[in-house]
Amino acid sequence: MVTILDRTKAIRPRHPEKAARPDTPVLRKPDWIRVKAPGSPVYRETQGIVRENGLITVCEEAGCPNIGECWSKKHATMMIMGDTCTRACAFCNVKTGMPQALDRFEPENVAIAVEKLGLNHVVITSVDRDDLEDGGARHFAEVIRAIRARSPLTTIEVLTPDFLRKPGALEIVVEARPDVFNHNLETVPSKYLTVRPGARYFHSIRLLQKVKELDPTMFTKSGIMVGLGEERNEVLQLMDDLRTAEVDFLTIGQYLQPTRKHHAVARFVTPEEFKSFETIAYTKGFHMVSSSPLTRSSHHAGEDFERLRAARAARVASPRAGV
């Protein structure tokens, strides 16, 4: 008798923790969500630089709808520390599982790509790395320093995990002096259990507040998605919580469901509602607000940083500064 051994490896699902979940309904997108398919020459050039340097971008991993626009402008958000996240948020399309060891060449490779792209402003984000003692804080700092060495005029924005139960991690990143420290709340506190179960809302608020305590001159930023079933008053309360933490910049965008296994879209928020959120956020004291269906945390980050810097300068110069 002959025994045939099948040595082919089963393809591991991108989100193994979601595989057994029932499919959720997918709502038809309204006209204001439509975007053009990518493919311009500059888009392909950006794609080539990303591939050549072995980089991972959140633009691709998270399925961002703005990738065509951003890459056509040579804007890309670098995702460091691998493509596999240790958490399993219900909204996110990044792979989940046990990540590989850190790439010690990554900081220099990111810096080379930033230099080749000629970026005036770069956003560096990462997967959650709960497996690391410092949550990846030192790696963030090394990337910041490598970019500064090659492109000293480039402004740097970091979009970090929450470093939950990683004492001293936040201080390491702030000490490396990024120009903008971004950490997204993602949703209102009542939705954390189903949308962001591995995180804690008030820990994230405290993280942002502590950045200002460590360096009052550093810009802070946070973002949320709407359309997950939150109430309007919950969003307004979240704004107040962020202002209590002295956060400068707020982004609000529409949640888009990556697959039927992810959290369902409860509804599509209208452009008029987004405009209303923007108006209210400015009255609450934010220096900068970006609120629209296709707003994402890193979308137009460079232009928004310049506007943010100008808004702070104008407020300081105004006799009603701080009001």
N, C-alpha and C positions, 0 to 999 in steps of 0.2 A: 504494500500500500504506500502511496506517495502522499505526503502532507505538504501542501502548498502554503507557505507563509506569506501573508500580505504585509509587506514592509512599507506600504504607503502610509504616510502620516495623515490622520484626520485633520481637516482644516479647523483650527480653533476659532470659535466665533469671536467677533470683535467685542461683543459685550456678553460674556458667558452668564453673568448674573441676571441678564434680562431675557435670555433665550426661552425660559419656561413661562414667561409672562404672557397673558392673553393679548392679542392685538388690540390697540386702541384706535378709535376712528380718526381719520385724517380729514380735516376740513379743507374745502376748496379755497385756495388763496385768492384774495380780492385783487383787483387790478393794481392797487398801489404797492403790492409786494413784488411785482414782476421786475426781473433784472435781465440784462443782456448776457448771453453766453460769452465766456472769455475767449480770447484768441488773437489779440492784436500782436504786432511784432515786438513791442516793448514788453507785453505780457510774457511772450516766449523767451525773451532775453532774461527777464527776472527769474523765470522758471529755470533757465539754464544755470544761472549763478547759484540758485538754491541747490540744484542737483549736484553741480560741480563741487560744492563745498560740503556735501553730505548733511545738509541742514534739514530740520523739521520745522514746518510753519503751522501755526494754529489756523491760518487761512485754509489750509487743506484738511488738517486733521479734524477740525470742528465743522467743516463744510460751510464756511462763511459765504453768505450770498454776495458779498462785496468784493470777492477775490478778483474778478475781472477788472473792476475799476481800479482797485488798489495796485495790483501788479502791473497794470498799464501805466501807472505813475511811478513804478519802481518803489512802491511801499509794500513792505512785508513784515509781519509780526513773527519774530523768531521764537520757537518753542524749544526750550532747552531741557536737558535731563531725560531725553528719550521721548517715545511716543506712547508710552503705557502708563496709565494713572493708577494709583493705589486706591482710589475711591470710585464710587459708582453712582454719581449723581444722575437723577432721572431725566435730566434735560440734555446731557452732554454726549457728543458723538465721538469723543476721544476714547481710544482703546482702554480697557481696564484689565488689570491683572498684576503680576509681580514684575516690576521693571528690571532692566539689566543694570549692570554697574555703570557708574558715570564715565563719560568719555573725557579723558584728561586733555584731549586736543580740542574739545568743543569751544572753549572760550576764544582761542586764537582763530578757529575757523569762522566763528560768528563775526569776530572783528574784521577778518579779511573780507567777508561778504558785505558787511556794512560799508567798508572802504570802496569796494568795487561798485556797489550800487550808488555810491555818492550821497548817502542819506544825510539830510540835515537833522532828522529826528528818527529815532528807532525805538520800537517797543519790544521788550524782552519779557516773555511769559514762560510758564512751565506747567508740566503736569504736577499733581500732588505727589510728593515723595515721602509718605509717612514711614517708609522703610529706613530712611536716613536719620541719623542722630540729630542733625540740625535742619531737617526738612529740605535740604538743598541750599540753605542760605549762603554758605561759603562759595558754592558754585555760581550763584547769582553775582556775588561780589567779584569773583574772578572774571566773569564775563564783562561786567561794568569796567573793570580796570583794563582789560584787554582792548575794549572799544576806545577808551580814553587815550590809550597809548598810540593807536593807529589813526584815530579820527577825533582829535581833541576838540573840534568845534561842533561835533555832533551832540545834540541833546539826547538824553537817555530816559526813557520811561520804563519802569518795571511794573508788571502785573503779576503779583505774587499769590501763592497759596496763603492759607491762614496761619501756617506754622503752629497748628494746634498741638499743645503739649510738647513744644520744642523751645524750652527756655533759652533765652539769649539769641535766638535766630534772627528776630526782627532787628536787633541792634547791629548785627553783622551787615545786613543789607543797607540799613540807613547810614552806617559809617562809610560805606562805599560811595555815598552821595549821588544817587540818581537824581535827575532833575524833577521827575514826577514819580510818586509812589502810588500805585493803583492796586486796590484790592476790591473785588466785586462782591457785593452782598447777594447778587443774583435775583433774590425775591424777598417778599415780605416775611416776617417771622412765622406767621401762621402756616406757611407753606414749606417750611424747612423740613419737616418730618417726611414729606413725600417727594420734595424736589431736591433737597440738598441735605440728606440725612446724616452725612459724615461731618457736617459743620455745625457751628453754634453761632446764632445771630449776634448775640451780645459780645461774644469773643471777637467777631469780625469788627464790630463797632469800636471795641476797645483797642484793637490792633491799629486802626486808623487814627484814633485819638492819641495813641502812644507815639506814633510817627511825629506828630506835631510837638509833643513834649520833648522828644529827642532832638528834633531840628525844626524849630518854628518857621524857618524860611523855605522848607521843602513843600512843594505843591502836593496835595493829596487828592485822590480821585476814586470814585466808586461808581458801579453801574448795576442796573437791574433789568430784568426782562418783565414785560407785562403780557397778559393774555393767558396766564396760568391759573386763573380763577380768583385772583386777589381782588379785594374791594378797593375802591378809589380812596377812601379814608385811610386805609392801611398804607397806601403809597405816600400820602401826605404825611402820615406819622413817621414813616421811614425817612422822609426828607428832613424832618425835625431832628431825628436821631443823628443823622449824618452832620447836620449843622452844629449840633451839640459837640460833636467830635471835631469841629472846625474843618470839615472836608470842603475843598475848594470847587471841585468839578464833579458834576453828576451826569451820567449817561443813562438814557431810558430807551429801550428798543423792544420790538415785538419778538416774543418767543416763537421760533419755528421748529416744528417737530422733526427730528432727523429720520426716525423710522417709526413703524407701528408699535415697536416695543418700548418706545420712550414715552414720557409723560405727554398726554394729549394736549392740544391747544384748546383752551376753554372758549376763546373767542379772538377775533382779530380787532384790535383797538384801532379806532379811526384816526386819520391824520389830525383831525380837529381836537381829539382828546389828547394826542401827543403835544399839540401846541399849547393846550391848556396846562398840562403838566409843566411845560417849559416856563410859561408865564409865572405860575405859582412858585416854582423853584427859585426863580430869580428874586421874587419878592421875599423869599425866606433867607436870602443872603449869599447864595452860591455865586462865585466869581464867573463861572462858566457852566452852561447847560447845553447838552445835545440830546434832543428828544424827538424821535421820528420812528416810523415803522422799521426802517433798515439801519438805524443807529446800532453800532456795535462798539465795544469798549475801545478798540484801536482804530476805528474808521475815522479818517481825517485827523489822526492824532497829531501830526506835525503842525497843520494849520491851526488846530484847536489849541495847541500849546502856545503858539504865538499870541493868539487871542486871549488866552488865560493870563499870560505874562503881562500883556497890555492892560487887561482889566484890573489886575492887582495894582499896577503902577498908577492907573487913573484913580483908583479908590484911595490909595495912599496920598495922592496929590490933592484930592478933593477935601474941602473943609468939612464935609459930612462923612469922611472916611470912617468906616466901622459901623455906620448907621444901617 
